[in-house]
Amino acid sequence: MDIILHIGAHRTGTASFQDYLRRHVGELSARQIACYEPVRAKDGAPTQGLAMGDVNVSVSAQSQMDQARQKDMQSMLLSDADMLGTLAQNVEKRSLYPAAGVGLKRLAAALDIEISTVLVSIRSLELYWCSALAHGISQGLEVPERNALAQIAHATRGWRDVITDISDALPQTKIAVLPFEKFIGRPDAVLARGAGLDAPFDTQRSWLNRMPTLPDLRRVLNDRGAASADLPFGMGRWNPFTNEEHAALREVYADDMMWLTAGADGRATLIEDRHPERAGSTLPRLTQNKGQQDELDKRQLARPG
């Protein structure tokens, strides 16, 4: 049985992908695909996950894998973005998943499994960090100070470094890299193109975990008694970076994509979107779900100035 890890990254439609797996669990099982994902609270936040070091969770995952083998499943998909690390850790270290390799190596040892494929979605770093920081504030993190934002923007660690760490930790594992901008709103394509599986076509397009807007963030800060004056006035998305910082983040991401396009030194495979017409030139109307809403907005953030 092939073991496939879907490790995020955060803010690349992971919650929507997991929602897709839940909605199609019967069809996936009929196609000999079993799935495992984190246990979530009512608000959608993970309460138990493979990366949280809980022995009981590892035992539960191993038990589900054993059951899948007994049912002659051909593939077992484990989806948990925290396997790369957490957003809080990224913000604290002001770095992009600095311990990704260590965590995955520890996880593989704890589960005592050989992983055949890792699926990792990446995103333009300027949009990733804007989304990650806004989401972090909505989940209890403080508004980062200006010097912290500058350190994030001028850090040299990009997706190339993260993928290299994954490859070093799992040297026998195929790594499939899917650009968020190319697979936006199409979890079935992520599964089909990334893992090569017979993925059920998704017609619902319910998207979860949308990036909070400035009014959302001000409301969150006011509710917990924190000052919201650190946020700019406005009704749209929060853009904490300067023009220069945006340029620095874009440059790192451009280098990442050049490396991937050139073959990633044999470490990973960049997955191309062969059927972009399925999503159309504009996104379909979003299904309005309560609770988590999804962040699938193709527009670039407005530049300051």
PyMOL commands that set and color helices and strands:
alter all, ss='L'
color gray80, all
select helices_A, chain A and resi 14-23+25-30+50-52+55-70+81-83+87-93+100-111+125-138+146-153+159-169+180-183+187-195+214-223+243-261+264-266+276-278
alter helices_A, ss='H'
color red, helices_A
select strands_A, chain A and resi 2-6+33-36+39-40+46-48+75-79+117-122+174-179+269-270
alter strands_A, ss='S'
color yellow, strands_A
deselect
rebuild
show_as cartoon
